[in-house]
Amino acid sequence: MMRFNYVVVASLLVLVLVTGCNQEEQADQNVAPTPVAVRKKPKASPGAAGSPAAGSPKAKPNSAAANTEYVKQTLGKLNGYLPAAAKALQANDVGKAKDYVKGFSDNWNQKIIQNSVKSQAPESHQKISAGVTQVNNLMKAAKPNQSQAVGAIQSLSDSVSEYAQTP
């Protein structure tokens, strides 16, 4: 029985060491960054938002500023979809490009993002919305026009970057 326990413990140690070595090798490899879908911002709990202290005039500007900053950071992260879509189109991988464009579009369509951009910078909202519509229309085709689609994607990416970097 004691020999069995030693074998089990030794097997587990070997397994842990082997997976640890594999993870180190994978960390050393150059891996292209992949865009990540951004989760919706969680709503504040009713107890905290409904308390009298939370309704003070000082709390509201900070929360609006925090919301604007959150949306800018989110759009900055979402902007990773667009260069990836352009690279996929240039590599003639239309399916992957459509997936990236859909990922950006789906996240852009969240009301919290659109409403915040619209209230803070209506011109930027209009440019980004028009860009999303143009890119989506170009990507509907089975084989989109590569030069037009890449140009529209880059223009949309520039608009998003411009908004995300405004003070």
Stockholm file with secondary structure:
# STOCKHOLM 1.0

chainA/1-167         MMRFNYVVVASLLVLVLVTGCNQEEQADQNVAPTPVAVRKKPKASPGAAGSPAAGSPKAKPNSAAANTEYVKQTLGKLNGYLPAAAKALQANDVGKAKDYVKGFSDNWNQKIIQNSVKSQAPESHQKISAGVTQVNNLMKAAKPNQSQAVGAIQSLSDSVSEYAQTP
#=GR chainA/1-167 SS CHHHHHHHHHHHHHHHHHHHHHHHHHHHSCCCCCCCCCCCCCCCCHHHHTSGGGGSTTHHHHHHHHHHHHHHHHHHHHTTHHHHHHHHHHTTCHHHHHHHHHHHHHHHTCHHHHHHHHHHCHHHHHHHHHHHHHHHHHHTSSSCCHHHHHHHHHHHHHHHHHHHTCC
#=GC SS_cons         CHHHHHHHHHHHHHHHHHHHHHHHHHHHSCCCCCCCCCCCCCCCCHHHHTSGGGGSTTHHHHHHHHHHHHHHHHHHHHTTHHHHHHHHHHTTCHHHHHHHHHHHHHHHTCHHHHHHHHHHCHHHHHHHHHHHHHHHHHHTSSSCCHHHHHHHHHHHHHHHHHHHTCC
//
